[in-house]
Amino acid sequence: MLRRYRNCIGPRVRELRMKKGLTQEQLAARLQLSGLHSLDRVAVAKIESQLRSVFDYELAMIARELGADPEKFIPTPRALKLDLDNLISGKRDVSES
């Protein structure tokens, strides 16, 4: 079974959010207060599940709210090597997740 693979930062967003002790709802509230009104809890969940694309300005605000450099969200080329074809095609096998 294939599903859309729309970002490579989702796992890192989840990791840093949990490390800060924030719920998805709390992160969404902070992002909305920062001006990203379209990022509700569902949008945060979709980002973390890699089901929603992320604009560059959204990444910058997410990074700021999680206290991290935006570069820290992008996996290294080595880490992406196995998933690169799937990332480019926008698909991946759920069993590989």
N, CA, C and O of each residue as an XYZ file, in Angstrom:
388
protein
N       0.847     -1.193      0.000
C       0.000      0.000      0.000
C       0.883      1.245      0.000
O       1.796      1.368      0.817
N       0.610      2.146     -0.905
C       1.382      3.379     -1.004
C       0.612      4.545     -0.417
O      -0.618      4.580     -0.450
N       1.354      5.494      0.118
C       0.740      6.736      0.580
C       1.673      7.874      0.216
O       2.864      7.667     -0.020
N       1.130      9.060      0.174
C       1.927     10.232     -0.171
C       2.973     10.510      0.905
O       2.714     10.392      2.103
N       4.137     10.875      0.446
C       5.249     11.216      1.315
C       5.595     12.651      0.990
O       6.221     12.914     -0.036
N       5.199     13.594      1.848
C       5.258     15.000      1.455
C       6.291     15.846      2.182
O       6.467     17.015      1.838
N       6.964     15.307      3.153
C       8.038     16.066      3.789
C       9.007     15.097      4.445
O       8.678     13.934      4.678
N      10.189     15.580      4.736
C      11.188     14.756      5.415
C      11.450     15.260      6.837
O      12.303     14.715      7.537
N      10.727     16.289      7.265
C      11.001     16.883      8.581
C      10.064     16.402      9.685
O      10.320     16.647     10.863
N       8.980     15.717      9.313
C       7.962     15.332     10.284
C       8.473     14.618     11.522
O       8.114     15.000     12.636
N       9.306     13.585     11.363
C       9.796     12.885     12.554
C      10.580     13.789     13.503
O      10.494     13.644     14.723
N      11.341     14.719     12.936
C      12.131     15.637     13.775
C      11.213     16.633     14.495
O      11.466     16.984     15.648
N      10.155     17.088     13.825
C       9.192     17.982     14.474
C       8.599     17.263     15.690
O       8.549     17.823     16.785
N       8.151     16.022     15.489
C       7.566     15.244     16.586
C       8.574     15.073     17.732
O       8.242     15.266     18.902
N       9.795     14.711     17.374
C      10.836     14.487     18.387
C      11.078     15.735     19.233
O      11.094     15.661     20.462
N      11.264     16.871     18.581
C      11.544     18.105     19.316
C      10.325     18.602     20.092
O      10.466     19.137     21.191
N       9.138     18.429     19.529
C       7.919     18.830     20.238
C       7.784     18.029     21.532
O       7.499     18.587     22.592
N       7.989     16.731     21.434
C       7.861     15.879     22.616
C       8.964     16.170     23.633
O       8.730     16.127     24.841
N      10.155     16.464     23.143
C      11.275     16.797     24.027
C      10.976     18.064     24.836
O      11.391     18.189     25.988
N      10.246     19.004     24.211
C       9.856     20.231     24.907
C       8.621     20.033     25.775
O       8.214     20.949     26.490
N       8.015     18.834     25.721
C       6.841     18.544     26.537
C       5.570     19.211     26.044
O       4.667     19.498     26.830
N       5.498     19.459     24.740
C       4.327     20.109     24.160
C       3.418     19.077     23.498
O       3.891     18.095     22.926
N       2.125     19.307     23.581
C       1.181     18.507     22.815
C       1.095     19.113     21.419
O       1.572     20.224     21.190
N       0.492     18.388     20.495
C       0.276     18.944     19.163
C      -0.598     20.190     19.256
O      -0.369     21.167     18.542
N      -1.580     20.158     20.120
C      -2.477     21.308     20.311
C      -1.702     22.532     20.805
O      -1.935     23.647     20.337
N      -0.792     22.326     21.742
C      -0.009     23.445     22.279
C       0.923     24.026     21.226
O       1.059     25.244     21.118
N       1.570     23.152     20.445
C       2.441     23.652     19.374
C       1.613     24.422     18.351
O       2.017     25.494     17.901
N       0.464     23.879     17.988
C      -0.412     24.565     17.027
C      -0.815     25.939     17.554
O      -0.813     26.912     16.801
N      -1.156     26.029     18.822
C      -1.547     27.311     19.413
C      -0.398     28.316     19.331
O      -0.617     29.482     19.005
N       0.815     27.874     19.623
C       1.977     28.763     19.548
C       2.206     29.235     18.108
O       2.519     30.401     17.867
N       2.046     28.322     17.170
C       2.234     28.682     15.762
C       1.164     29.655     15.291
O       1.448     30.578     14.528
N      -0.055     29.448     15.744
C      -1.137     30.368     15.378
C      -0.888     31.751     15.962
O      -1.135     32.756     15.295
N      -0.403     31.818     17.199
C      -0.085     33.108     17.811
C       1.070     33.803     17.087
O       1.189     35.027     17.120
N       1.919     33.005     16.433
C       3.044     33.557     15.672
C       2.637     34.013     14.281
O       3.444     34.587     13.550
N       1.372     33.757     13.908
C       0.883     34.219     12.622
C       0.539     33.120     11.626
O       0.027     33.408     10.545
N       0.811     31.870     11.971
C       0.471     30.769     11.071
C      -0.918     30.245     11.424
O      -1.060     29.179     12.023
N      -1.925     31.004     11.047
C      -3.301     30.720     11.448
C      -3.854     29.415     10.885
O      -4.794     28.855     11.450
N      -3.296     28.924      9.792
C      -3.808     27.692      9.187
C      -3.241     26.431      9.828
O      -3.675     25.326      9.502
N      -2.283     26.579     10.732
C      -1.681     25.399     11.355
C      -2.390     25.058     12.662
O      -2.010     25.525     13.736
N      -3.423     24.237     12.543
C      -4.118     23.750     13.727
C      -3.518     22.405     14.142
O      -2.519     21.972     13.567
N      -4.113     21.746     15.126
C      -3.590     20.481     15.620
C      -3.558     19.427     14.516
O      -2.613     18.642     14.437
N      -4.569     19.404     13.675
C      -4.623     18.429     12.582
C      -3.469     18.662     11.608
O      -2.848     17.706     11.143
N      -3.182     19.914     11.300
C      -2.071     20.230     10.396
C      -0.741     19.795     11.007
O       0.112     19.247     10.309
N      -0.559     20.035     12.306
C       0.667     19.600     12.983
C       0.781     18.076     12.922
O       1.857     17.543     12.651
N      -0.320     17.380     13.172
C      -0.316     15.915     13.108
C       0.046     15.432     11.706
O       0.800     14.470     11.561
N      -0.480     16.084     10.679
C      -0.176     15.699      9.301
C       1.282     15.971      8.947
O       1.902     15.196      8.219
N       1.824     17.062      9.457
C       3.245     17.347      9.237
C       4.083     16.265      9.888
O       4.994     15.719      9.265
N       3.780     15.953     11.138
C       4.546     14.937     11.862
C       4.431     13.564     11.206
O       5.371     12.771     11.268
N       3.297     13.275     10.583
C       3.082     11.994      9.911
C       3.570     12.024      8.465
O       3.419     11.044      7.735
N       4.146     13.130      8.060
C       4.697     13.334      6.721
C       3.617     13.300      5.633
O       3.891     12.948      4.486
N       2.410     13.663      6.002
C       1.293     13.670      5.060
C       0.982     15.056      4.525
O       0.129     15.207      3.651
N       1.665     16.066      5.039
C       1.434     17.453      4.613
C       2.763     18.092      4.269
O       3.746     17.933      4.993
N       2.789     18.812      3.166
C       3.983     19.569      2.795
C       4.173     20.728      3.766
O       3.235     21.153      4.441
N       5.393     21.227      3.823
C       5.721     22.332      4.715
C       6.406     23.422      3.902
O       7.416     23.179      3.241
N       5.849     24.618      3.959
C       6.470     25.759      3.296
C       7.696     26.197      4.084
O       7.799     25.934      5.282
N       8.625     26.869      3.405
C       9.847     27.313      4.062
C       9.557     28.245      5.238
O      10.201     28.139      6.282
N       8.601     29.151      5.082
C       8.286     30.071      6.177
C       7.645     29.318      7.353
O       7.811     29.716      8.506
N       6.918     28.238      7.066
C       6.350     27.430      8.148
C       7.464     26.720      8.902
O       7.440     26.656     10.131
N       8.440     26.184      8.172
C       9.579     25.531      8.814
C      10.309     26.507      9.723
O      10.688     26.161     10.842
N      10.505     27.725      9.240
C      11.193     28.724     10.059
C      10.436     28.994     11.353
O      11.054     29.111     12.411
N       9.125     29.094     11.291
C       8.326     29.363     12.497
C       8.265     28.137     13.413
O       8.328     28.274     14.634
N       8.145     26.952     12.832
C       8.149     25.731     13.642
C       9.475     25.620     14.385
O       9.504     25.331     15.581
N      10.566     25.851     13.670
C      11.894     25.786     14.294
C      12.011     26.795     15.428
O      12.528     26.476     16.499
N      11.532     28.006     15.192
C      11.607     29.030     16.241
C      10.824     28.609     17.476
O      11.316     28.729     18.598
N       9.598     28.113     17.271
C       8.767     27.721     18.408
C       9.324     26.509     19.142
O       9.047     26.324     20.327
N      10.103     25.684     18.458
C      10.701     24.514     19.113
C      12.130     24.788     19.568
O      12.799     23.903     20.102
N      12.596     26.023     19.352
C      13.928     26.417     19.829
C      15.064     25.715     19.113
O      16.071     25.362     19.728
N      14.904     25.511     17.806
C      15.935     24.813     17.043
C      16.242     25.565     15.760
O      15.431     26.352     15.271
N      17.418     25.312     15.228
C      17.815     25.855     13.935
C      17.063     25.097     12.849
O      16.984     23.870     12.910
N      16.508     25.790     11.856
C      15.784     25.087     10.788
C      16.608     23.986     10.119
O      16.050     22.989      9.662
N      17.916     24.158     10.060
C      18.781     23.142      9.450
C      18.709     21.813     10.191
O      18.943     20.762      9.595
N      18.392     21.846     11.465
C      18.331     20.632     12.276
C      17.161     19.732     11.901
O      17.120     18.571     12.310
N      16.213     20.248     11.132
C      15.043     19.469     10.746
C      15.285     18.647      9.488
O      14.582     17.668      9.238
N      16.273     19.041      8.700
C      16.552     18.357      7.447
C      17.497     17.195      7.721
O      18.597     17.397      8.234
N      17.071     15.968      7.381
C      17.965     14.819      7.586
C      19.231     14.962      6.744
O      19.235     15.639      5.716
N      20.276     14.332      7.185
C      21.532     14.359      6.438
C      21.349     13.605      5.116
O      20.478     12.741      5.009
N      22.158     13.928      4.126
C      22.071     13.182      2.857
C      22.225     11.670      3.079
O      21.573     10.867      2.411
N      23.069     11.306      3.997
C      23.264      9.877      4.293
C      21.964      9.251      4.818
O      21.599      8.142      4.427
N      21.280      9.968      5.698
C      20.026      9.455      6.255
C      18.931      9.394      5.199
O      18.054      8.533      5.258
N      18.981     10.301      4.240
C      17.963     10.335      3.191
C      18.233      9.369      2.044
O      17.339      9.085      1.247
N      19.448      8.868      1.957
C      19.833      8.065      0.798
C      18.853      6.931      0.501
O      18.476      6.742     -0.656
N      18.440      6.186      1.496
C      17.530      5.061      1.279
C      16.137      5.515      0.863
O      15.455      4.814      0.115
N      15.710      6.673      1.337
C      14.369      7.160      1.046
C      14.306      8.147     -0.119
O      13.224      8.622     -0.464
N      15.442      8.458     -0.723
C      15.484      9.524     -1.714
C      14.555      9.279     -2.900
O      13.832     10.188     -3.309
N      14.559      8.077     -3.458
C      13.678      7.806     -4.598
C      12.217      7.993     -4.213
O      11.445      8.571     -4.979
N      11.833      7.516     -3.046
C      10.460      7.673     -2.593
C      10.124      9.134     -2.321
O       9.017      9.584     -2.619
N      11.067      9.870     -1.761
C      10.850     11.285     -1.487
C      10.630     12.038     -2.796
O       9.724     12.864     -2.897
N      11.456     11.753     -3.793
C      11.335     12.426     -5.077
C      10.012     12.089     -5.756
O       9.363     12.969     -6.320
N       9.611     10.829     -5.706
C       8.376     10.403     -6.358
C       7.138     10.777     -5.554
O       6.025     10.771     -6.078
N       7.335     11.100     -4.292
C       6.203     11.470     -3.445
C       5.468     10.285     -2.894
O       4.365     10.434     -2.370
N       6.050      9.105     -2.997
C       5.384      7.897     -2.510
C       6.342      7.081     -1.644
O       7.563      7.181     -1.763
N       5.758      6.290     -0.791
C       6.529      5.323     -0.040
C       5.612      4.211      0.418
O       4.399      4.393      0.519
N       6.181      3.091      0.688
C       5.421      1.934      1.138
C       5.201      2.065      2.635
O       6.160      2.260      3.382
N       3.964      1.963      3.086
C       3.641      2.096      4.509
C       4.415      1.091      5.329
O       4.783      1.389      6.465
N       4.678     -0.091      4.794
C       5.415     -1.110      5.550
C       6.844     -0.694      5.828
O       7.481     -1.248      6.724
N       7.374      0.286      5.068
C       8.734      0.775      5.284
C       8.785      1.833      6.381
O       9.873      2.185      6.836
N       7.654      2.341      6.810
C       7.604      3.434      7.788
C       8.072      2.973      9.135
O       8.097      3.760     10.082
